[in-house]
Amino acid sequence: MGKAALQWTDDMLAQLGREKDAVLAERWGISAKTVNLKRNALGIAAFGHFQWTSETTALLGKASDAEVAKQLGISKASVVARRTELGIAPVTGAASSAFDWTDEAIALLGTASDAKVAEQLGLSRLTVYNARVARGIEAAKKGTSKA
């Protein structure tokens, strides 16, 4: 005969999505797949994944993707993906579509990795790389950060 069906307690259900499936599975002595299936069946987002709400979705297309990403504390790529998935057009106009490379923003180039500077400015790593290279600024040395 097979195993008895798992009896999900209220406490177990409350922990779904608050920690990684694998961590919960190990704690409870079950497979991560079992935890994953239950969490998905209940519509609970995986731990660490951003949960879009009607309020956060309403921000899409109203401000630049970078601004929305910064406001929500998620990557610009996540914002672009969600906006594209929903068929929402990006904000248009020269002021919002192009990054304004102020003296302060330019001063950050080369002070840390392109990825770290990109995160600070709400841009992609490639955008920061291209801006740095176009200005002839050396990349930050590995393991050093002036910022």
C-alpha positions in Angstrom: 0.0 0.0 0.0 1.1 3.6 -0.5 1.8 6.3 2.0 -1.0 7.9 3.9 -2.1 11.3 2.5 -0.3 14.2 4.0 -2.4 16.1 6.5 -1.7 19.8 5.9 -2.0 21.8 9.2 -3.0 25.4 9.4 0.6 26.2 10.5 2.1 24.4 7.5 -0.2 26.2 5.1 0.7 29.6 6.7 4.4 28.9 6.0 3.9 28.3 2.3 5.7 31.0 0.3 7.4 32.4 3.4 10.5 30.2 2.9 11.9 28.2 0.0 9.9 25.0 -0.8 13.0 22.9 -0.3 13.6 24.3 3.2 10.0 23.6 4.2 10.1 20.1 2.6 13.2 19.2 4.6 11.7 20.5 7.8 8.5 18.5 7.3 10.2 15.4 5.9 8.5 15.5 2.5 9.6 16.3 -1.0 10.0 19.8 -2.3 7.7 18.8 -5.2 4.9 18.1 -2.7 5.4 21.5 -1.2 5.5 23.2 -4.6 2.3 21.5 -5.8 0.4 22.5 -2.7 1.7 26.1 -2.8 0.8 26.4 -6.5 -2.7 24.8 -5.9 -3.4 27.5 -3.4 -2.1 30.3 -5.6 0.7 31.3 -3.3 3.8 32.8 -4.9 7.2 31.2 -4.4 9.4 32.7 -1.7 11.3 35.7 -3.0 9.0 36.2 -6.0 7.3 39.5 -6.5 3.5 39.2 -6.2 1.8 41.6 -8.7 -1.4 43.2 -7.3 -3.9 45.5 -9.1 -2.2 48.5 -7.4 1.3 47.6 -8.6 0.0 46.6 -12.1 -1.6 50.1 -12.3 1.8 51.7 -12.2 2.9 50.0 -15.5 3.0 52.4 -18.4 2.4 55.5 -16.1 6.1 56.0 -15.3 9.3 54.7 -16.9 10.1 51.0 -16.3 13.2 52.0 -14.3 11.1 54.3 -12.0 8.5 51.6 -11.4 11.3 49.0 -10.7 12.9 51.3 -8.2 9.6 52.1 -6.5 8.7 48.4 -6.2 12.2 47.2 -5.3 12.4 44.8 -8.2 14.4 44.6 -11.4 13.6 46.7 -14.5 13.6 43.4 -16.5 10.7 42.2 -14.2 8.8 45.4 -14.9 9.4 45.2 -18.7 8.4 41.5 -18.7 5.1 42.1 -16.8 4.2 45.2 -18.9 4.9 43.4 -22.1 2.9 40.3 -20.9 -0.1 42.5 -20.3 0.3 44.5 -23.6 0.8 47.8 -21.8 2.8 50.3 -23.8 5.9 51.8 -22.3 5.9 55.5 -21.3 6.9 57.5 -24.4 8.7 60.8 -24.9 12.3 61.7 -24.9 12.4 62.7 -21.2 11.1 59.4 -20.0 12.6 56.9 -22.5 16.2 58.0 -22.3 18.2 58.1 -19.1 19.4 61.5 -18.1 23.2 61.1 -17.6 23.8 63.8 -14.9 27.3 64.6 -13.7 26.4 62.6 -10.5 25.4 59.5 -12.5 28.5 59.8 -14.7 30.7 60.1 -11.6 29.5 56.6 -10.5 30.8 54.9 -13.7 33.8 52.8 -13.0 33.6 53.2 -9.2 32.0 49.8 -8.8 31.0 46.9 -11.1 28.6 47.9 -13.9 26.0 45.6 -12.3 26.2 47.5 -9.0 26.1 50.9 -10.7 23.2 49.7 -12.8 21.3 48.6 -9.7 21.9 52.0 -8.1 20.6 53.9 -11.1 17.8 51.5 -12.0 19.3 50.7 -15.4 20.5 47.5 -17.1 24.1 46.4 -16.7 24.5 46.7 -20.5 23.3 50.4 -20.5 25.9 51.2 -17.8 28.6 49.3 -19.6 27.8 51.1 -22.9 27.8 54.5 -21.1 31.1 53.8 -19.4 32.8 52.5 -22.5 31.5 55.4 -24.6 33.1 57.8 -22.1 36.4 55.9 -22.0 36.0 55.1 -18.3 37.9 52.0 -17.1 35.9 49.3 -15.4 36.3 49.1 -11.6 39.0 46.6 -10.5 37.6 43.3 -9.1 37.2 43.4 -5.4 37.4 47.2 -5.1 34.6 49.7 -4.8 35.0 53.4 -4.3 31.2 53.8 -3.9 
